[in-house]
Amino acid sequence: GLNKSPHPAEIYNDLNKKLALLFSVLADSVLGMELICKMCSVPYTKEFFDNAKETLNKTDFSAVTDNKIEIACYVWSLLLMSFNGQMETFRGIYTGAEEEKLHMRMTQKYNLLSRLQGLTVLNMDGLEVIREYKNDSHAFLFIDPPYTQTNESSEHKRQKIYECEVLSDKDQAEFLAVL
């Protein structure tokens, strides 16, 4: 969605409070600039990763006000330093240039700020967002649906990958019915 031309009214929704907070900071030009500057000095270390993860696990996201940039920095760091952006396991240091690459990636993110200006960020159940906008002929919904826990071609259950997932077949059926 970020490569398309911006629309005057865009909404990003995520049930994951951490991602919703990150996007709300990036959608604010002043806070977003401060966040990218802060990210340019983040150490690429397991210690920083573990501290960020521990801090986020203790954070009450409904009460984050004064320290939005710090919390968003921890969220983004976990995304970038973890396997598959799952924010669980530190990816590790293989070449010794990971920190430099991280900081270089951040300097390339300044264009992202202008693209996200005016973005409305929601932290709602996706089904509620779909119900609200599905009959609006002017709305275009880009939906990234979750996977089911089971696969018809396999008896094995899939492990939970992301923090916010809809795994049950009942929830998937409701999702499809709403669509």
C-alpha positions as CSV (number, residue, x, y, z in Angstrom):
1,G,0.0,0.0,0.0
2,L,2.9,2.5,0.5
3,N,3.8,2.5,-3.1
4,K,0.4,3.7,-4.3
5,S,-0.4,7.4,-4.6
6,P,-1.7,8.8,-1.3
7,H,-5.4,9.4,-0.9
8,P,-6.7,12.3,1.2
9,A,-8.3,9.9,3.7
10,E,-6.3,6.9,4.5
11,I,-6.7,4.6,7.5
12,Y,-4.2,2.0,8.9
13,N,-5.7,-0.5,11.4
14,D,-3.8,-3.1,13.4
15,L,-5.0,-5.1,16.3
16,N,-1.4,-5.2,17.6
17,K,-1.1,-2.2,19.9
18,K,2.6,-2.0,19.3
19,L,2.3,-1.6,15.5
20,A,-0.6,0.9,15.9
21,L,1.5,3.0,18.2
22,L,4.5,2.9,15.8
23,F,2.3,4.0,12.8
24,S,0.7,6.8,14.9
25,V,4.2,8.2,15.6
26,L,5.2,7.9,12.0
27,A,2.0,9.6,10.9
28,D,3.0,12.7,12.9
29,S,5.6,14.7,11.1
30,V,7.4,16.0,14.2
31,L,7.3,12.8,16.2
32,G,8.2,10.7,13.1
33,M,11.3,12.8,12.5
34,E,12.3,12.5,16.1
35,L,11.8,8.7,15.9
36,I,13.9,8.3,12.8
37,C,16.7,10.4,14.4
38,K,16.5,8.2,17.5
39,M,16.6,5.1,15.4
40,C,19.8,6.3,13.7
41,S,21.6,5.9,17.1
42,V,20.1,2.5,18.2
43,P,22.8,0.0,19.0
44,Y,22.3,-3.3,17.1
45,T,22.9,-5.6,20.1
46,K,21.2,-8.5,21.8
47,E,21.3,-6.4,25.1
48,F,19.3,-3.6,23.5
49,F,16.9,-6.1,21.9
50,D,16.3,-7.8,25.2
51,N,15.8,-4.5,27.0
52,A,13.4,-3.3,24.4
53,K,11.4,-6.5,24.5
54,E,11.3,-6.5,28.3
55,T,10.2,-2.8,28.3
56,L,7.4,-3.4,25.8
57,N,6.2,-6.4,27.7
58,K,5.7,-4.2,30.8
59,T,4.2,-1.3,28.8
60,D,0.5,-0.3,29.2
61,F,-0.1,0.8,25.7
62,S,-3.4,2.5,26.6
63,A,-1.4,4.9,28.9
64,V,1.5,5.8,26.6
65,T,1.7,9.5,26.2
66,D,4.9,11.2,27.1
67,N,7.3,8.5,26.0
68,K,5.7,7.6,22.6
69,I,9.0,8.1,20.7
70,E,11.0,5.8,23.1
71,I,8.3,3.1,22.9
72,A,8.0,3.4,19.1
73,C,11.8,3.1,18.9
74,Y,11.7,-0.2,20.8
75,V,8.9,-1.5,18.6
76,W,10.6,-0.6,15.4
77,S,13.9,-2.0,16.7
78,L,12.3,-5.3,17.6
79,L,10.8,-5.5,14.2
80,L,14.1,-4.9,12.4
81,M,16.3,-6.9,14.7
82,S,14.1,-10.1,14.9
83,F,13.6,-13.1,12.7
84,N,10.7,-12.4,10.2
85,G,9.7,-9.3,12.1
86,Q,8.1,-11.4,14.8
87,M,9.6,-9.3,17.6
88,E,10.6,-12.5,19.6
89,T,14.1,-13.7,18.8
90,F,17.2,-11.6,18.1
91,R,18.3,-12.2,14.6
92,G,22.0,-12.1,15.6
93,I,25.2,-10.6,14.3
94,Y,26.7,-12.3,11.3
95,T,28.8,-9.7,9.4
96,G,29.5,-7.0,12.0
97,A,27.9,-4.5,9.7
98,E,24.3,-4.9,11.0
99,E,24.3,-1.7,13.0
100,E,25.6,0.3,10.1
101,K,23.0,-1.2,7.8
102,L,20.2,-0.4,10.3
103,H,21.3,3.2,10.6
104,M,21.6,3.5,6.8
105,R,18.0,2.0,6.4
106,M,16.8,4.7,8.8
107,T,18.2,7.6,6.8
108,Q,16.3,6.2,3.8
109,K,13.0,6.3,5.8
110,Y,12.6,10.1,5.7
111,N,10.5,9.8,2.6
112,L,8.2,7.5,4.4
113,L,7.2,10.3,6.8
114,S,5.7,12.5,4.0
115,R,3.9,9.5,2.6
116,L,2.3,8.7,6.0
117,Q,1.2,12.3,6.8
118,G,-2.5,12.6,7.5
119,L,-2.8,8.8,8.1
120,T,-5.5,7.9,10.6
121,V,-4.3,5.0,12.8
122,L,-6.8,2.6,14.4
123,N,-6.3,-0.1,16.9
124,M,-9.5,-2.1,16.4
125,D,-10.7,-5.6,15.6
126,G,-10.4,-5.8,11.8
127,L,-13.9,-7.2,11.5
128,E,-15.3,-4.0,13.0
129,V,-13.4,-1.9,10.4
130,I,-14.6,-4.1,7.6
131,R,-18.2,-3.9,8.9
132,E,-17.9,-0.1,9.1
133,Y,-16.6,0.5,5.6
134,K,-17.7,-2.5,3.4
135,N,-20.8,-0.7,2.2
136,D,-19.1,2.6,1.5
137,S,-18.7,2.7,-2.3
138,H,-15.9,5.2,-2.0
139,A,-13.8,3.0,0.3
140,F,-11.1,0.6,-0.8
141,L,-10.1,-1.9,1.8
142,F,-6.7,-3.6,1.5
143,I,-7.0,-6.6,3.8
144,D,-4.1,-8.8,4.9
145,P,-6.0,-11.7,6.5
146,P,-4.5,-14.0,9.1
147,Y,-3.9,-17.7,8.5
148,T,-5.9,-20.5,10.0
149,Q,-4.3,-22.8,12.5
150,T,-5.0,-25.9,10.5
151,N,-4.4,-26.7,6.9
152,E,-6.8,-28.9,5.0
153,S,-3.9,-30.8,3.4
154,S,-2.2,-31.5,6.7
155,E,-3.2,-32.8,10.1
156,H,-0.6,-30.6,11.8
157,K,-1.5,-27.4,13.6
158,R,0.5,-24.4,12.7
159,Q,2.3,-22.7,15.6
160,K,1.3,-19.1,16.5
161,I,3.7,-16.8,14.7
162,Y,2.6,-13.2,15.4
163,E,1.4,-11.6,18.6
164,C,-2.2,-11.0,17.2
165,E,-3.6,-13.8,15.2
166,V,-6.9,-15.4,14.4
167,L,-6.3,-19.1,14.5
168,S,-9.6,-20.8,15.1
169,D,-11.7,-22.1,12.2
170,K,-14.7,-20.4,13.8
171,D,-13.0,-17.0,13.8
172,Q,-11.9,-17.6,10.2
173,A,-15.5,-18.5,9.2
174,E,-16.7,-15.2,10.8
175,F,-14.0,-13.3,8.9
176,L,-15.1,-14.8,5.6
177,A,-18.8,-14.2,6.4
178,V,-18.1,-10.5,7.1
179,L,-16.2,-10.1,3.8
